Amino acid sequence: MKNLIVIRHAKSSWKAPLKDIDRPLDQRGITDAHLVASNCIKFIPSPSVIWSSSAKRASETAMIFAQNILYPIESIVFKEELYTFDENQLEKVIKSSSNVFENIILFGHNEAITNFVNKFGDIFIGHVPTAGFVWLQFNTNSWGEITKGKTKKTIFPKNLK
């Protein structure tokens, strides 16, 4: 059994003229990340590994979640290949994961996340919002062999307010 939790980075700021990869979270993003993280603790399979896009907004979101679920921040793995908006690239990264990992928590970007969870989950999600949490479970022992899985849980900020 493989568990994949995908979390879209929280709301980012557009105030400063920065490169896309360097945009930080805005205040709503910080608040929403804490809100979702504090409500997802009981759904995090253990042990889990956390991977994040190298983009500032994704890494900041991953750190907020790590703090809330008591995961060591220094153990987060930042992957440049997760800075993608393409679900095929996201799928490639996930399917190339080592089978030693049973549970992966991944922080990334839309459209990749929405398209990925719709391809591999059994519940259609029109749009994974910022700070959105989607848990997928696959009945396989190999990441390379994942096919349609089960959408076990979704947590979106608007449903918590």
N, C-alpha and C positions, 0 to 999 in steps of 0.2 A: 504494500500500500504506500503510495506517495501522496503527500499533502503539499499543496502550493498555495500560499497566500500572496496575492498581488495587491499592492496598495499604490494608488496613484498619489503622486506628490501633492502636498497641500497647496492652497492658493498662493501664488507668487506675486511679487511686486513688479509693476511695470514703470515705477516712478523714475528710476535712474536710467540713463542711456547705456545699458550694459549689453554684452553679448548674451544670447539666450541661455547659454550654459551657466552663466554667472548670476542669473537672477535669483535673489533670496526670497524667502517667504515673507508675506505681508502679515499684519497683525491677525487678520481673520484666519489666515493659513495656520499660524501658530496655535490659535485658539482651537480651531477645528481638529488639528493633528492631536492635540492633548485630549480633546473630547472623544474622538474615535479610539485612540490608543487606550484610554482608561476604560472604554466599554468593550474592548476586544480581548482583554487579558485572558478570560476564561475559555477563549476559542483558539488560543495559540498552542499548537501541539509541541510537546517537548521530547527530546531536544530539537531545537530549530537553529538554522543558520540564517543570518540576515545578509542579503545582497542589495546594493543600491546603485542606481545610476550615479555617475560622477558629477552630474549637474548639481549645483548648489541647493536648489529647492528640493530635490529628491534626497540629497544627503542630510539636509536639515530635518526633513520629515522623518527619515530613518532614525536619526539621533533622538528625536522627540519620542518616537515609539519605543526605542531601546530603553530610554530612561523610564518610561511608564511600565514596561514589562520586565524591568530589572535585568536587561540583557547588557553585557559589557560593551560599551561604545567602541572600545578598541578592537572588538571582534567583528565589527561590521566590515564586510568586504565591498569595496567600491569598484565597480566594473565600468569601464568606458563603453563597452559594447551594450550596456543597458541604457545608454543615452540614445534611445531610438524611439521613433514614432511609428515604426513599421512592425506589425505583428509577426511577419515572417522572420525578421531578425530576432525578435523576442523569443519566438518559438525555437529558433536555432540555438540560442543561448541556453534555454531551459532544457531542451532535448540533449544537449551536450554535457549536462551536469553529471557529476560523479554519482553513481548509485549508492555510495556510502552515505549520502544525505537522504534521509527519509522525509524531512520537513524543511521547505525553503520558504522564507518570507522575502519577497522581492519588491523593491520600490522603484517605480518607473513612471512612464509618460503615456498620455493618450496621443493618438488614436490606437497605439499598440495595445494598451491594456484592454480597452473596451472590445476591440476586435478579437483579441486573444481569448478573453473570458467567454465571448459568444461562440467562438469556434470550439472551445474545449469544455465549456460548462453546459449544464442541461437546463438552465434558465436564461431566457433572453434578457439582457440588460441594455436598454437603449443608450445609456451614457453613464460610464463610471465617473462620478464627480470627483473633484479634488478632495483629497484625504479619504477617498472611498476604499473600502476593505472588501475583498472578495476571496473566499476560501474555496478552493477546488480540491477534490479528492479523486485520485486515480487508482483503479484496481490493477496495479502492475507493480513489479519490483524494479522496473527499469525506466528511467526518465526518457531514454531514447525511444521507448515504445508507448508513450502516452497517447491516448486517443480520447474520445469523448469521455469526460469524467462527470462527477456529480458536484453541483454547486451546493456546498454545505452551509454557507453563511455569507450574508452581505451586511455591511454596516456602513451607512452613509450619514454624513453630518446632519443633513436636514431632518432625518428621522430621529435624531437625538435632541433636537432643540424644542 
